[in-house]
Amino acid sequence: FWKVVEPQLPRIMEGFYAHVTRERHLAALIGNDMARLKAAQGTHWGRLFNGRFDAAYMQSIRTIGLVHNKIGLEPKWYIGGYNYVAGELVRLAGAAHRWRRGRLTATLRAVNSAINLDMALAISVYQEAMLAERQQREDKVTTAISEFDAQMKMAIETVSTSSARMQETAN
């Protein structure tokens, strides 16, 4: 199916980014990186459709998930983007295999499986990154509480010592 998709990918990506940039928030995230993002998408879709879910593919997914988390792209937008591309792929599969129902069904199953695997892996990276960030925040709060506690103990000890001296002086 990649033989059908590959020549159409520039058109799909053009439509995808035209669709996505209608949303101001997403257009701001994309900024001037559209050409680079289209190239990266092309590379990623090529990896996805080659059927080898190897280390290069897994690293690509990891990078995608981490970058999307870093820039604040919510998973709902990521899933929405996949919905756009999936619709285009279904249209292409329908056109390529309209007279071969069995082939169309097999192609759509494979495309759906690949897309769902891809999304699940990328979103799990999002979750890992979000959990790691949450843990870092919790660690900072725990450290701040410990430091505050230590400072308060020192202050209380100082006040207690001063109070004892004042009491001696008063006596």
N, C-alpha and C positions, 0 to 999 in steps of 0.2 A: 504493500500500500504506500510505502514511502516514495516509490517511483511516481505515484499519482500526486502525493502531497508536496514533494520537494519543489517542483516548478511553480506550484500555487502558493507556497509559503510567503513569498514577498507580498503578494496581494492580501493574504490572510493577515499578516502582521500590519500592513498598512491600515486595513479595516479595524483591526484590534486596537491599534493606538489612536486612530480617529475616534473610535467608540470610547475608549478609556479616558482620553483627554477632554471629553465633554464634562467630566467631573472635575471641578476646579482643584479639589484636594489632590487628586491623582495627577493632574497636569502639573501641579507644583512639585510633586515627588519626582516626576519624570524630567522636568526642566529641559536642559539642552542635551540630555543623554539619549534621545530617541534612536539615533543611528546605532549607537553602541548597544542599546538594549535590543534592537531588532536583530543585530548580528548574534548577540548572546542567545536570544530566543531561538534563532535558526540552528545554532550549534546544539542547544539543549533538545530541541525537537528531533534533530538528527540522531542524537544519542538515544532518545526515548524509542524511536522507531527502528533502531538497529537491532533491538531485542537483546542486547548484551547489558545486563544490569551489573556491570563490573565496577571496579574501584573508581574509574574516571566518572562514570555515571553517578555513583554514590557521592563523590566529592562535589560534583556539579549540583546535586540536590542539596547537599549540606550548605554550599555557598549561597544558593538561592534562598534557602530558609533563613540563614543568618543575616543576609543582606536585607531581606524583606522585614525581618524583625527589627534590625538596626534602624532602618528608615521609617519604621512605624506603619508599614503596610499591614493593615488588619487582614486576617485570614479570609474574612468575608469578601474582600476585594479580590484576593488571589483566586478564590473559588469562582467568583463571578467572571474573572478573566478566562478561566478554564472553560466556563460555560460558553463563552463566546467562541473560543477556538473549537470546542467540541461540536458546536452547531455547524461550523464551517467544515469540519472533518466528516460529519454525518452527511452533509450535502455532497461533498466530493465522493464519498463512498457510494452514495445513492446514484450519482451520475455514472461512476465507473462500473458499477455492478448491477445496474437496474434490471438487466435481463437474466442475471444469475442470482437467484434468491439465496441459495445456500452460501455462495461466496460473499454476498452482501452481509448475511447474518454473521458469518465467521469473521469478516473484517470488522464489523461493528463491535462484536464481542472483544476482539483483540484490542481495538482502539479504546473501548471503555475500560478494559482491564489495565491497560498501560496508563491511561489518564488517572484512574483512581489510585493505582499504585503510586504514581508520581506525586499526586496531591497528598496522599496519606504520608508519604515519606517527608515531603517538604513541611507539612504542617506539624509532624512530630518534631522536626528540627526547630520550628517556631516554638513549640511547647518547651523543649529542652532549654532554649535560650531564655524564654520568659521565666522558667523556673530558676535558672541560674541567676538571672537578674534579681528575682525575688529573694533568693538566698543571700545574695550580696547585700541587698537592702536590709534584710533581717540581721545579717552579721554586723553591719554598720550600726544598727539600732542597739543590738546587744552590746557591742563595744562601747557605744556612747553611754549606755546605762551603767555599764561596769565602771567606766571612767568617772561618771557623775557620782556613783555610789562611793568610789574611793575618795573623791574630793570631799563629799559630804562627811564621810567618816573622819577625814583629816580635820575638817572644819569643826565638827562636833568635838573631836579630841582637843583641838585648840581652845574652843569655847569652854570645854570642861576644865582644862588645865587653868585657863585664865580665871574661871569662876572659883576654882579651888584656891588660887593665889589671893584673889580678892577676899575670899572668906577668911584666909589666914591673916591677911592684913587687917580686916575688920575685927577679928578676934583680938 
